[in-house]
Structures are given as structure tokens and as C-alpha cells.
Amino acid sequence: MKVTVIGAGAVGATLADNIARKELAEELVLLDIKDGLAEGKAQDMMQTAALLGFDTKIVGSTNDYAKTAGSNVVVITSGIPRKPGMTREELIGTNAGIVKNVCENILKHSPDAIIIVISNPMDTMTYLALTSSGLPKNRIIGMGGILDSARFKYQLSQHLACSPADLNAVVIGGHGDTTMIPLLRFATWNSVPVIKFLGENQQKQIVADTMVGGATLTKLLGTSAWYAPGATGAVLVEAIVRDEKRLFTCCVSLNGEYGQKDICLGVPVIIGKDGWEKIIDFELNADEQAAFDKSAEAVRSMNDVLKTL
Ligand SMILES: NC(=O)c1ccc[n+]([C@@H]2O[C@H](COP(=O)([O-])OP(=O)(O)OC[C@H]3O[C@@H](n4cnc5c(N)ncnc54)[C@H](O)[C@@H]3O)[C@@H](O)[C@H]2O)c1
């Protein structure tokens, strides 16, 4: 297995570190446009191999895509992150050009790669990667919903004073402060619905805090978070390279599922060696469906901005 991570910044480097520690690839290429950054981080990580006992070879590259040739999976983290007070959507002007250019370069050297998009605004960047590359839709996966679901479980665990590992909870819809939909009705604590243990105000608080989970961290850190995004990206790579058939919320191209078409949005999908293999399309209630439609409307208007760039 060969995996490439584009962007050796906070998220890309953390993701690479997780991939190496889990030995998800024989070779891992870290590429950045900044001179020496990827080489430096690759070498720094390689110096942990003797301590941590992993066998993945990490190669750094300053914008030399020849080094990425033959990658099975490529993860795009290149682009600017938001600053406190910014929305993810405000990044579109800069990041659209970067993501389009990166996709072209990747495919010249790794025509069969599965591409994971992390750069924000992620739903629109995933749509851009799909439409500009013309790749089969199962090979383009946006990472957002798995992270938002992990953040949802964190919020639930704080209120229930329980282990997040015993929780099952998903967030669907867009990966934005106002577009994501934490599905509280379906969340369980070892199969028991969590709403049985939570008052109405607590429920509202958990949903609200989940939705601004990223923004809260951006305010604290002065830039967007990286530990959970990096770890989440690696879990997604793992599901592909180990053909795990995991069920995750990922941003994928919809063709009528959940009542939407010509859009990439977060829904539960099976992830395995072919990328996203199947959408699990279950019936939402009227409020949830209305929230999903509203989320799609917001993401669609962001996708329309691509035409003006
Ligand atoms: N989808 C998610 O859940 C999620 C979570 C966190 C962050 N993000 C997004 O991920 C992106 C990266 O965040 P970060 O905190 O790592 O930012 P960062 O600034 O630390 O790193 C970004 C890196 O991309 C590099 N880069 C810029 N243009 C490039 C190009 N054309 N080719 C190769 N490399 C290029 C930069 O030099 C930089 O090192 C941001 O857009 C952020 O909003 C998404």
C-alpha cells in the first residue's frame, strides 16, 4: 500500500503520524508546497520509528508529484484553515484553486487512487474534486461527518459521564456550523436511546455544542483543530486499505438518496477497498428531512460560488 498526504501542515502531519503508527502503508508520501516543510516533518517522524516500532517509510516532497506515483489513497489537506470568527465557507476563494490543481497533479501520477478530501469548505471541495476530475464517484470521499460524529459522542459522554466508546451517534448533512445535523433520536448508549437519560435542555445543548465543535476549538487555538481531524482521516484511510466495510458518515455524491441529487453531502456509507461502496439510505422524520434539505440548499449555494471563481 502507498498513501500520499497532500499538505504537511497541522492536519496533514498529524494524519501522516497516525498512518505511520498504525502501519497502514509500506510507503507514505507527505507533500507540501512550502520548501522543505514536508521533508522536515517526514524526517522528524521517521526518527520516531525506532522508538515506536513502526515500519512505514515516510517520504517528504516539496511539490514533486513524481514521488507520489502509484498511490492507492491520496488525502488532500492542503489549503488555508479558518481563523477565529471565520466560517469554513469563507475559505472557498483560496482553497478551490488549490484543491483543483492538487487533484490534477495527483491523477497524473496515481490514476487509480481513491481521493479523500479534508480541505474546507469540505462539502464543496469534495464536489469540486468530483466534477473537475471526472473520477467514478465512489473514489471521492469527503471527511467531515466522521469527525462531527466523534465530536457528538464527546459531547454526549460529557453529559452522560460515560465512555465515548460505549456510544453510537451520527451526524449527517453538511460539514458546517449551521449545516450539520446531529441525529439525537438515533443516538444510543450501548443500544439504549440516550434521550432517555437527558433532559430537553441538555439535548439542545449537546446538539448546539456539537455543531460549533470546530468553531469552539478555532477560538481556543487561534486556528482550526488537528488532533481529531488527523486521527479521523487515518481511521478513514484504515477502512479503505484494510477493506473494513466500516459504516461512517462521509461526504459523497448523491443521486436521489435522501431526496438530493447533483451534490456531495454527509450520509452514512460503507467504506472499503473501492472507496465508498454503498449509501445506507434510511428514512428520516419530517424535521430531520427538512434539516437535511436546508443543509443541501446551503451547500448547493456554496457550490454555485465555484462557477464565479
Ligand atoms: N474536513 C475536516 O473535518 C477538517 C478539519 C480540520 C481542518 N480542515 C481543513 O483542512 C485544511 C488544512 O488545515 P491545517 O490546519 O492543516 O492548515 P495548515 O495551514 O496547518 O496546513 C495547510 C498546508 O497546506 C499547504 N499548501 C497550501 N497550498 C498547497 C498546495 N497547492 N500544494 C500542497 N500544499 C499546499 C500549506 O503550505 C500548509 O502547510 C484547511 O482547509 C482546514 O479548514 C478540515
Ligand as a Chemical Component Dictionary entry (heavy atoms), coordinates in Angstrom:
data_LIG
# 
_chem_comp.id                   LIG 
_chem_comp.type                 NON-POLYMER 
_chem_comp.pdbx_formal_charge   0 
_chem_comp.three_letter_code    LIG 
# 
loop_
_chem_comp_atom.comp_id 
_chem_comp_atom.atom_id 
_chem_comp_atom.alt_atom_id 
_chem_comp_atom.type_symbol 
_chem_comp_atom.charge 
_chem_comp_atom.model_Cartn_x 
_chem_comp_atom.model_Cartn_y 
_chem_comp_atom.model_Cartn_z 
_chem_comp_atom.pdbx_ordinal 
LIG N1  N1  N 0  -12.789 18.318 6.984  1  
LIG C1  C1  C 0  -12.477 18.486 8.242  2  
LIG O1  O1  O 0  -13.064 17.892 9.133  3  
LIG C2  C2  C 0  -11.361 19.441 8.605  4  
LIG C3  C3  C 0  -10.861 19.505 9.925  5  
LIG C4  C4  C 0  -9.796  20.373 10.195 6  
LIG C5  C5  C 0  -9.253  21.165 9.190  7  
LIG N2  N2  N 1  -9.785  21.095 7.947  8  
LIG C6  C6  C 0  -9.240  21.892 6.833  9  
LIG O2  O2  O 0  -8.003  21.288 6.423  10 
LIG C7  C7  C 0  -7.190  22.273 5.803  11 
LIG C8  C8  C 0  -5.794  22.236 6.411  12 
LIG O3  O3  O 0  -5.830  22.659 7.767  13 
LIG P1  P1  P 0  -4.470  22.785 8.593  14 
LIG O4  O4  O 0  -4.856  23.180 9.961  15 
LIG O5  O5  O -1 -3.626  21.588 8.372  16 
LIG O6  O6  O 0  -3.783  24.037 7.852  17 
LIG P2  P2  P 0  -2.218  24.366 7.795  18 
LIG O7  O7  O 0  -2.103  25.791 7.364  19 
LIG O8  O8  O 0  -1.553  23.956 9.057  20 
LIG O9  O9  O 0  -1.673  23.413 6.638  21 
LIG C9  C9  C 0  -2.045  23.535 5.305  22 
LIG C10 C10 C 0  -0.820  23.202 4.470  23 
LIG O10 O10 O 0  -1.203  23.192 3.095  24 
LIG C11 C11 C 0  -0.074  23.629 2.358  25 
LIG N3  N3  N 0  -0.454  24.023 0.998  26 
LIG C12 C12 C 0  -1.085  25.155 0.582  27 
LIG N4  N4  N 0  -1.243  25.109 -0.751 28 
LIG C13 C13 C 0  -0.716  23.946 -1.188 29 
LIG C14 C14 C 0  -0.584  23.334 -2.460 30 
LIG N5  N5  N 0  -1.043  23.921 -3.570 31 
LIG N6  N6  N 0  0.010   22.125 -2.523 32 
LIG C15 C15 C 0  0.475   21.498 -1.423 33 
LIG N7  N7  N 0  0.389   22.046 -0.181 34 
LIG C16 C16 C 0  -0.209  23.251 -0.069 35 
LIG C17 C17 C 0  0.482   24.775 3.196  36 
LIG O11 O11 O 0  1.825   25.081 2.847  37 
LIG C18 C18 C 0  0.321   24.225 4.607  38 
LIG O12 O12 O 0  1.495   23.596 5.065  39 
LIG C19 C19 C 0  -7.929  23.603 5.992  40 
LIG O13 O13 O 0  -8.658  23.941 4.830  41 
LIG C20 C20 C 0  -8.874  23.319 7.151  42 
LIG O14 O14 O 0  -10.003 24.168 7.150  43 
LIG C21 C21 C 0  -10.812 20.258 7.652  44 
# 
loop_
_chem_comp_bond.comp_id 
_chem_comp_bond.atom_id_1 
_chem_comp_bond.atom_id_2 
_chem_comp_bond.value_order 
_chem_comp_bond.pdbx_ordinal 
LIG N1  C1  SING 1  
LIG C1  O1  DOUB 2  
LIG C1  C2  SING 3  
LIG C2  C3  SING 4  
LIG C2  C21 DOUB 5  
LIG C3  C4  DOUB 6  
LIG C4  C5  SING 7  
LIG C5  N2  DOUB 8  
LIG N2  C6  SING 9  
LIG N2  C21 SING 10 
LIG C6  O2  SING 11 
LIG C6  C20 SING 12 
LIG O2  C7  SING 13 
LIG C7  C8  SING 14 
LIG C7  C19 SING 15 
LIG C8  O3  SING 16 
LIG O3  P1  SING 17 
LIG P1  O4  DOUB 18 
LIG P1  O5  SING 19 
LIG P1  O6  SING 20 
LIG O6  P2  SING 21 
LIG P2  O7  DOUB 22 
LIG P2  O8  SING 23 
LIG P2  O9  SING 24 
LIG O9  C9  SING 25 
LIG C9  C10 SING 26 
LIG C10 O10 SING 27 
LIG C10 C18 SING 28 
LIG O10 C11 SING 29 
LIG C11 N3  SING 30 
LIG C11 C17 SING 31 
LIG N3  C12 SING 32 
LIG N3  C16 SING 33 
LIG C12 N4  DOUB 34 
LIG N4  C13 SING 35 
LIG C13 C14 SING 36 
LIG C13 C16 DOUB 37 
LIG C14 N5  SING 38 
LIG C14 N6  DOUB 39 
LIG N6  C15 SING 40 
LIG C15 N7  DOUB 41 
LIG N7  C16 SING 42 
LIG C17 O11 SING 43 
LIG C17 C18 SING 44 
LIG C18 O12 SING 45 
LIG C19 O13 SING 46 
LIG C19 C20 SING 47 
LIG C20 O14 SING 48 
# 
